[in-house]
Amino acid sequence: MLVTATTAIVGIIGNPIVQVKSPGVMNRYFADTAQNTVLVPMEIAPAAIPAFVDTIRDWTNLRGIIVTVPYKQVLAPYMDRLTPRAGRFATVNVFRRDPDGTLEGEMLDGVGFIAAAAVHGVSPEGKSAAVIGAGGVACAIANSLCEHHVARLFIQDLDTAKQDRLIATLRAAFPAIEITAGISGTEGLDILVNGTPVGMNGDPRLPLAEAVLAGLSARCFVADVVTAPTMTPFLTLAAARGCVIQTGLEMTETQLLPLARFLGVAAG
């Protein structure tokens, strides 16, 4: 695609940024729909975040920013407005710059997760699910599972304070759902999601202890948010058990249109 002085810019910020797949997915979409828009990866150091946000406010040909690790919760306090979904957990995976320089944040990871699961014929309603992690993407997925009426939800994070805050927020919003701290076993689970970076970029670890994963059965739908590699050690183990699996790239792809619509760069 040809980038010119009139090209509208969308960024994706992270640290590291090498693992993200969104530039390839979205730039193909822009090219296929003949839009004069480009998505640019931005690896920004943590200390530079305040100056980065100040620059964004005055960047007049910038439509907005997609947010990946580790900045989904870091950037939320800088927003002028948050959607109700983003505000529930003070976390964003995208924000747009309005013409007056104000910033509005949204969280669409959970939307992408549910849409990708639906492609596999999986619905959370009435199911027993577990989410590993309590960071930005894990919060969004846990929230969407509750919005789609899981019966039981287990949540585990190494940071137990963060884990407990997420559980308290979900219990307040969804009092009819049984929400439990910790994942002591995988027997009986219908859905298991890794919402952490464990397994990214050659990391050989599993997000749960092997003893906990010993009970994983083929009836369980297993998903990972990691996009590089596509097949993490966690997904490789699940596939060997006969589980239906969902890659992080699938969640990225099903978010494409919601992200584009929120940023105002969707075709049509």
Order of alpha helices (4+ residues) and beta strands (2+ residues): beta-alpha-beta-alpha-beta-beta-alpha-beta-beta-alpha-beta-alpha-beta-alpha-beta-beta-alpha-beta-alpha-beta-alpha-alpha
